[in-house]
Amino acid sequence: MSEEFEPRIVGFLCNWCTYAGADLAGTSRIQYPPNIRVIRVMCSGAVDSVYVNRALLEGADGVLVGGCHLGDCHYQSGNYKARRRMVLLKNILQTLGMEPERVWVKWISASEGQRFADTVKEMVDELKKLGPNPARERWNI
């Protein structure tokens, strides 16, 4: 009997937009996989690449960084800062032999509950194709 792999996703979601979009998805009863564990941050620009690395090293199969649409950040340019950080992080991950496809950056507004649900569904499907995070095996997680 083989169990189907279910990815574990850590989501760092901006309080003002993506977290509110996730909340809208829930209150609207829009179905999406329960694979995501949400960490609410005030701004996607507050998500340091160290946090993403830590999530991956501790066995998360994927990380979603969600923020306001570019140009709509409540802190003026936080999402641009997040975008720059995640591009650099993905390059570092690739250099270290980790799939950069495990880290997603999405701009989802408070009114886009369906988009949040679709993003989680798509991410789960893509992570199933990639398989478990190699760090899980390494650390017996």
MDAnalysis code that builds the backbone (N, CA, C; Angstrom):
import MDAnalysis as mda
import numpy as np

u = mda.Universe.empty(423, n_residues=141, atom_resindex=np.repeat(np.arange(141), 3), trajectory=True)
u.add_TopologyAttr("name", ["N", "CA", "C"] * 141)
u.add_TopologyAttr("resid", np.arange(1, 142))
u.add_TopologyAttr("resname", ["MET", "SER", "GLU", "GLU", "PHE", "GLU", "PRO", "ARG", "ILE", "VAL", "GLY", "PHE", "LEU", "CYS", "ASN", "TRP", "CYS", "THR", "TYR", "ALA", "GLY", "ALA", "ASP", "LEU", "ALA", "GLY", "THR", "SER", "ARG", "ILE", "GLN", "TYR", "PRO", "PRO", "ASN", "ILE", "ARG", "VAL", "ILE", "ARG", "VAL", "MET", "CYS", "SER", "GLY", "ALA", "VAL", "ASP", "SER", "VAL", "TYR", "VAL", "ASN", "ARG", "ALA", "LEU", "LEU", "GLU", "GLY", "ALA", "ASP", "GLY", "VAL", "LEU", "VAL", "GLY", "GLY", "CYS", "HIS", "LEU", "GLY", "ASP", "CYS", "HIS", "TYR", "GLN", "SER", "GLY", "ASN", "TYR", "LYS", "ALA", "ARG", "ARG", "ARG", "MET", "VAL", "LEU", "LEU", "LYS", "ASN", "ILE", "LEU", "GLN", "THR", "LEU", "GLY", "MET", "GLU", "PRO", "GLU", "ARG", "VAL", "TRP", "VAL", "LYS", "TRP", "ILE", "SER", "ALA", "SER", "GLU", "GLY", "GLN", "ARG", "PHE", "ALA", "ASP", "THR", "VAL", "LYS", "GLU", "MET", "VAL", "ASP", "GLU", "LEU", "LYS", "LYS", "LEU", "GLY", "PRO", "ASN", "PRO", "ALA", "ARG", "GLU", "ARG", "TRP", "ASN", "ILE"])
u.atoms.positions = np.array([
    [0.848, -1.185, 0.000],
    [0.000, 0.000, 0.000],
    [0.889, 1.242, 0.000],
    [0.808, 2.035, -1.042],
    [1.632, 3.244, -1.102],
    [0.743, 4.474, -0.939],
    [1.151, 5.319, -0.038],
    [0.423, 6.574, 0.176],
    [0.840, 7.580, -0.880],
    [-0.124, 8.348, -1.373],
    [0.219, 9.400, -2.318],
    [0.907, 10.528, -1.554],
    [1.955, 11.039, -2.153],
    [2.716, 12.133, -1.554],
    [1.857, 13.388, -1.456],
    [1.784, 13.951, -0.275],
    [1.069, 15.206, -0.042],
    [2.077, 16.270, 0.372],
    [2.312, 17.256, -0.481],
    [3.310, 18.279, -0.169],
    [2.915, 19.139, 1.028],
    [3.924, 19.566, 1.747],
    [3.743, 20.521, 2.848],
    [4.230, 21.875, 2.349],
    [3.360, 22.877, 2.462],
    [3.681, 24.217, 1.970],
    [3.622, 25.195, 3.135],
    [4.638, 26.048, 3.224],
    [4.625, 27.151, 4.184],
    [4.333, 28.409, 3.383],
    [3.331, 29.159, 3.814],
    [2.963, 30.381, 3.118],
    [3.227, 31.606, 3.973],
    [4.080, 32.495, 3.493],
    [4.307, 33.787, 4.137],
    [3.423, 34.783, 3.401],
    [2.320, 35.192, 4.038],
    [1.320, 35.998, 3.353],
    [1.225, 37.393, 3.944],
    [1.249, 38.388, 3.060],
    [1.085, 39.791, 3.433],
    [-0.265, 39.987, 4.115],
    [-0.263, 40.655, 5.244],
    [-1.471, 40.902, 6.022],
    [-2.548, 41.625, 5.218],
    [-2.155, 42.578, 4.396],
    [-3.109, 43.468, 3.746],
    [-3.728, 42.900, 2.490],
    [-3.027, 42.029, 1.809],
    [-3.556, 41.540, 0.536],
    [-3.709, 40.021, 0.495],
    [-2.617, 39.296, 0.407],
    [-2.732, 37.856, 0.202],
    [-3.392, 37.153, 1.377],
    [-3.074, 37.559, 2.602],
    [-3.727, 36.949, 3.761],
    [-5.228, 37.236, 3.713],
    [-5.593, 38.457, 3.363],
    [-7.008, 38.812, 3.245],
    [-7.663, 38.032, 2.106],
    [-6.930, 37.794, 1.023],
    [-7.440, 36.972, -0.078],
    [-7.675, 35.537, 0.354],
    [-6.748, 35.016, 1.173],
    [-6.919, 33.660, 1.714],
    [-8.133, 33.615, 2.632],
    [-8.309, 34.660, 3.418],
    [-9.467, 34.750, 4.310],
    [-10.763, 34.800, 3.491],
    [-10.743, 35.551, 2.406],
    [-11.916, 35.627, 1.530],
    [-12.227, 34.256, 0.935],
    [-11.192, 33.531, 0.535],
    [-11.406, 32.181, -0.007],
    [-12.101, 31.307, 1.041],
    [-11.668, 31.430, 2.279],
    [-12.276, 30.640, 3.353],
    [-13.708, 31.041, 3.634],
    [-13.949, 32.333, 3.752],
    [-15.307, 32.792, 4.070],
    [-16.261, 32.576, 2.901],
    [-15.715, 32.521, 1.675],
    [-16.535, 32.261, 0.491],
    [-16.691, 30.760, 0.237],
    [-16.080, 29.962, 1.090],
    [-16.129, 28.494, 0.990],
    [-15.575, 27.979, -0.338],
    [-14.536, 28.645, -0.797],
    [-13.846, 28.197, -2.007],
    [-12.899, 27.077, -1.581],
    [-13.022, 25.934, -2.242],
    [-12.227, 24.770, -1.876],
    [-10.790, 24.881, -2.399],
    [-9.845, 24.560, -1.532],
    [-8.446, 24.424, -1.944],
    [-7.779, 23.426, -1.015],
    [-6.678, 22.824, -1.440],
    [-6.039, 21.787, -0.632],
    [-5.580, 22.317, 0.728],
    [-5.631, 21.478, 1.751],
    [-5.231, 21.887, 3.101],
    [-3.719, 21.771, 3.335],
    [-2.941, 21.752, 2.277],
    [-1.503, 21.516, 2.376],
    [-0.698, 22.719, 2.834],
    [-1.314, 23.880, 2.916],
    [-0.576, 25.104, 3.231],
    [-0.733, 25.477, 4.697],
    [0.381, 25.889, 5.301],
    [0.395, 26.433, 6.657],
    [0.789, 27.888, 6.523],
    [-0.079, 28.761, 6.998],
    [0.077, 30.195, 6.755],
    [0.783, 30.888, 7.916],
    [1.704, 31.743, 7.551],
    [2.345, 32.654, 8.497],
    [2.035, 34.059, 8.001],
    [1.314, 34.813, 8.806],
    [0.927, 36.170, 8.404],
    [2.065, 37.122, 8.730],
    [2.481, 37.896, 7.738],
    [3.508, 38.917, 7.922],
    [2.884, 40.259, 7.519],
    [3.403, 41.332, 8.037],
    [2.816, 42.624, 7.709],
    [3.031, 42.994, 6.245],
    [4.145, 42.537, 5.685],
    [4.457, 42.872, 4.292],
    [5.331, 41.763, 3.717],
    [5.148, 41.461, 2.441],
    [6.002, 40.455, 1.810],
    [7.465, 40.896, 1.843],
    [7.705, 42.202, 1.914],
    [9.070, 42.716, 2.015],
    [9.740, 42.359, 3.330],
    [8.948, 41.918, 4.318],
    [9.510, 41.516, 5.605],
    [9.974, 40.056, 5.601],
    [9.721, 39.353, 4.513],
    [10.101, 37.946, 4.425],
    [11.559, 37.857, 3.995],
    [12.397, 37.559, 4.945],
    [13.823, 37.404, 4.673],
    [14.057, 36.031, 4.047],
    [15.022, 35.943, 3.165],
    [15.311, 34.658, 2.525],
    [15.757, 33.606, 3.547],
    [16.230, 34.040, 4.699],
    [16.600, 33.096, 5.761],
    [15.369, 32.308, 6.216],
    [14.211, 32.977, 6.283],
    [12.979, 32.296, 6.692],
    [12.583, 31.229, 5.673],
    [12.726, 31.556, 4.412],
    [12.381, 30.616, 3.349],
    [13.340, 29.432, 3.388],
    [14.623, 29.714, 3.514],
    [15.618, 28.637, 3.618],
    [15.328, 27.730, 4.801],
    [14.999, 28.331, 5.918],
    [14.732, 27.541, 7.127],
    [13.539, 26.616, 6.922],
    [12.489, 27.130, 6.295],
    [11.316, 26.303, 6.025],
    [11.698, 25.112, 5.140],
    [12.496, 25.372, 4.109],
    [12.907, 24.292, 3.211],
    [13.832, 23.296, 3.907],
    [14.767, 23.807, 4.681],
    [15.705, 22.921, 5.385],
    [15.025, 22.076, 6.450],
    [13.908, 22.572, 6.970],
    [13.187, 21.810, 7.980],
    [12.109, 20.920, 7.373],
    [12.116, 20.785, 6.039],
    [11.270, 19.790, 5.411],
    [10.060, 20.264, 4.657],
    [9.816, 21.573, 4.571],
    [8.694, 22.042, 3.750],
    [8.996, 21.696, 2.295],
    [7.998, 21.230, 1.593],
    [8.196, 20.875, 0.189],
    [8.131, 22.091, -0.721],
    [7.504, 23.152, -0.234],
    [7.412, 24.376, -1.005],
    [7.118, 25.553, -0.103],
    [7.435, 26.745, -0.603],
    [7.185, 27.977, 0.139],
    [6.499, 28.954, -0.808],
    [5.407, 29.538, -0.327],
    [4.694, 30.563, -1.073],
    [4.888, 31.893, -0.362],
    [5.402, 32.873, -1.096],
    [5.498, 34.235, -0.578],
    [4.444, 35.035, -1.332],
    [3.448, 35.532, -0.588],
    [2.345, 36.252, -1.212],
    [2.302, 37.694, -0.756],
    [2.100, 38.590, -1.707],
    [2.048, 40.007, -1.367],
    [1.054, 40.759, -2.231],
    [0.997, 42.052, -1.992],
    [0.136, 42.939, -2.770],
    [0.662, 43.001, -4.206],
    [-0.215, 43.354, -5.128],
    [0.228, 43.532, -6.509],
    [1.293, 44.619, -6.552],
    [2.224, 44.465, -7.487],
    [3.294, 45.447, -7.623],
    [2.693, 46.827, -7.861],
    [3.157, 47.796, -7.102],
    [2.633, 49.150, -7.184],
    [1.523, 49.426, -6.184],
    [1.007, 48.391, -5.524],
    [-0.088, 48.551, -4.564],
    [0.316, 48.224, -3.131],
    [1.594, 48.151, -2.858],
    [2.058, 47.777, -1.519],
    [1.646, 48.830, -0.486],
    [1.150, 48.383, 0.639],
    [0.772, 49.297, 1.716],
    [1.996, 49.965, 2.348],
    [3.172, 49.419, 2.079],
    [4.410, 49.996, 2.596],
    [5.270, 50.513, 1.441],
    [4.637, 50.972, 0.404],
    [5.203, 51.600, -0.775],
    [5.958, 50.655, -1.698],
    [7.048, 50.049, -1.237],
    [7.855, 49.240, -2.152],
    [8.267, 47.899, -1.556],
    [7.561, 47.451, -0.566],
    [7.914, 46.183, 0.088],
    [7.865, 44.995, -0.852],
    [6.867, 44.972, -1.751],
    [6.768, 43.827, -2.649],
    [7.891, 43.816, -3.691],
    [8.400, 44.983, -4.060],
    [9.564, 45.024, -4.955],
    [10.791, 44.449, -4.229],
    [10.906, 44.770, -2.962],
    [11.998, 44.233, -2.152],
    [11.883, 42.706, -2.063],
    [10.679, 42.216, -1.840],
    [10.451, 40.767, -1.770],
    [10.799, 40.101, -3.101],
    [10.383, 40.723, -4.187],
    [10.663, 40.151, -5.504],
    [12.158, 40.023, -5.747],
    [12.907, 41.084, -5.412],
    [14.374, 41.039, -5.584],
    [14.986, 39.932, -4.734],
    [14.561, 39.853, -3.480],
    [15.108, 38.833, -2.576],
    [14.849, 37.426, -3.091],
    [13.645, 37.180, -3.563],
    [13.291, 35.823, -3.984],
    [13.985, 35.436, -5.288],
    [14.237, 36.395, -6.171],
    [15.006, 36.096, -7.383],
    [16.412, 35.659, -6.991],
    [17.030, 36.407, -6.081],
    [18.372, 36.034, -5.612],
    [18.356, 34.681, -4.912],
    [17.355, 34.460, -4.084],
    [17.251, 33.189, -3.358],
    [17.118, 32.016, -4.320],
    [16.303, 32.168, -5.354],
    [16.128, 31.077, -6.316],
    [17.447, 30.753, -7.023],
    [18.244, 31.778, -7.326],
    [19.558, 31.549, -7.932],
    [20.464, 30.779, -6.977],
    [20.415, 31.138, -5.708],
    [21.231, 30.444, -4.699],
    [20.774, 29.001, -4.552],
    [19.465, 28.788, -4.495],
    [18.939, 27.423, -4.371],
    [19.399, 26.560, -5.534],
    [19.331, 27.111, -6.741],
    [19.759, 26.358, -7.924],
    [21.244, 26.010, -7.824],
    [22.050, 26.954, -7.367],
    [23.484, 26.714, -7.208],
    [23.740, 25.591, -6.206],
    [22.898, 25.512, -5.175],
    [23.060, 24.486, -4.143],
    [22.427, 23.150, -4.513],
    [21.776, 23.092, -5.679],
    [21.187, 21.834, -6.118],
    [19.746, 21.618, -5.684],
    [19.119, 22.632, -5.144],
    [17.703, 22.546, -4.754],
    [16.862, 23.141, -5.876],
    [15.704, 22.556, -6.123],
    [14.844, 23.059, -7.189],
    [14.284, 24.437, -6.823],
    [14.572, 25.463, -7.624],
    [14.019, 26.795, -7.339],
    [12.502, 26.834, -7.505],
    [11.930, 25.823, -8.186],
    [10.476, 25.760, -8.377],
    [9.725, 25.493, -7.077],
    [10.455, 25.221, -6.013],
    [9.817, 25.007, -4.709],
    [9.426, 26.330, -4.038],
    [9.934, 27.432, -4.563],
    [9.625, 28.752, -3.996],
    [8.795, 29.528, -5.010],
    [7.612, 29.930, -4.589],
    [6.706, 30.684, -5.443],
    [6.494, 32.069, -4.845],
    [6.418, 33.057, -5.719],
    [6.090, 34.422, -5.310],
    [4.857, 34.823, -6.118],
    [3.789, 35.183, -5.416],
    [2.540, 35.547, -6.096],
    [1.984, 36.829, -5.518],
    [1.418, 37.639, -6.402],
    [0.792, 38.893, -6.001],
    [-0.720, 38.678, -6.058],
    [-1.345, 38.615, -4.893],
    [-2.774, 38.312, -4.794],
    [-3.419, 39.357, -3.895],
    [-4.410, 40.059, -4.430],
    [-5.048, 41.121, -3.642],
    [-6.111, 40.552, -2.710],
    [-6.613, 41.408, -1.841],
    [-7.612, 41.010, -0.844],
    [-8.908, 40.539, -1.495],
    [-9.183, 40.967, -2.706],
    [-10.429, 40.598, -3.378],
    [-10.285, 39.358, -4.256],
    [-9.107, 38.724, -4.235],
    [-8.841, 37.595, -5.130],
    [-8.778, 36.256, -4.391],
    [-9.868, 35.932, -3.705],
    [-9.934, 34.661, -2.989],
    [-9.807, 33.468, -3.922],
    [-10.458, 33.540, -5.076],
    [-10.382, 32.444, -6.041],
    [-8.958, 32.285, -6.567],
    [-8.284, 33.403, -6.785],
    [-6.896, 33.335, -7.268],
    [-5.993, 32.674, -6.220],
    [-6.230, 32.975, -4.935],
    [-5.453, 32.329, -3.886],
    [-5.680, 30.821, -3.921],
    [-6.941, 30.408, -3.978],
    [-7.263, 28.980, -4.005],
    [-6.634, 28.304, -5.223],
    [-6.726, 28.938, -6.375],
    [-6.144, 28.378, -7.596],
    [-4.629, 28.258, -7.478],
    [-4.000, 29.244, -6.851],
    [-2.544, 29.217, -6.664],
    [-2.137, 28.036, -5.786],
    [-2.860, 27.820, -4.699],
    [-2.529, 26.696, -3.808],
    [-2.724, 25.376, -4.544],
    [-3.829, 25.242, -5.281],
    [-4.072, 24.009, -6.044],
    [-2.938, 23.757, -7.041],
    [-2.584, 24.793, -7.782],
    [-1.526, 24.672, -8.791],
    [-0.188, 24.326, -8.134],
    [0.087, 24.953, -7.010],
    [1.352, 24.697, -6.325],
    [1.416, 23.258, -5.823],
    [0.325, 22.759, -5.269],
    [0.284, 21.365, -4.803],
    [0.530, 20.425, -5.982],
    [-0.123, 20.667, -7.115],
    [0.064, 19.816, -8.289],
    [1.515, 19.824, -8.766],
    [2.122, 21.002, -8.821],
    [3.511, 21.101, -9.276],
    [4.479, 20.441, -8.291],
    [4.222, 20.606, -6.992],
    [5.098, 19.988, -5.996],
    [4.964, 18.468, -5.995],
    [3.782, 17.967, -6.314],
    [3.616, 16.512, -6.433],
    [4.483, 15.976, -7.561],
    [4.608, 16.737, -8.654],
    [5.467, 16.336, -9.766],
    [6.939, 16.333, -9.348],
    [7.327, 17.330, -8.524],
    [8.720, 17.415, -8.068],
    [9.049, 16.331, -7.045],
    [8.048, 15.933, -6.270],
    [8.269, 14.942, -5.224],
    [8.687, 15.606, -3.919],
    [8.915, 14.780, -2.903],
    [9.269, 15.325, -1.584],
    [10.570, 16.122, -1.611],
    [10.645, 17.081, -0.732],
    [11.856, 17.870, -0.545],
    [12.979, 16.920, -0.113],
    [14.127, 16.964, -0.784],
    [15.245, 16.089, -0.403],
    [15.682, 16.269, 1.056],
    [15.436, 17.432, 1.641],
    [15.807, 17.661, 3.040],
    [15.000, 16.772, 3.978],
    [13.788, 16.389, 3.583],
    [12.974, 15.483, 4.407],
    [13.696, 14.167, 4.622],
    [14.214, 13.619, 3.516],
    [14.923, 12.347, 3.580],
    [16.210, 12.480, 4.387],
    [16.902, 13.555, 4.134],
    [18.194, 13.771, 4.789],
    [18.063, 13.826, 6.293],
    [17.005, 14.474, 6.767],
    [16.811, 14.669, 8.205],
    [15.761, 13.733, 8.774],
    [15.264, 12.771, 7.975],
    [14.241, 11.828, 8.411],
    [13.005, 12.526, 8.955],
    [12.487, 13.465, 8.185],
    [11.313, 14.228, 8.626],
    [10.058, 13.558, 8.123],
])
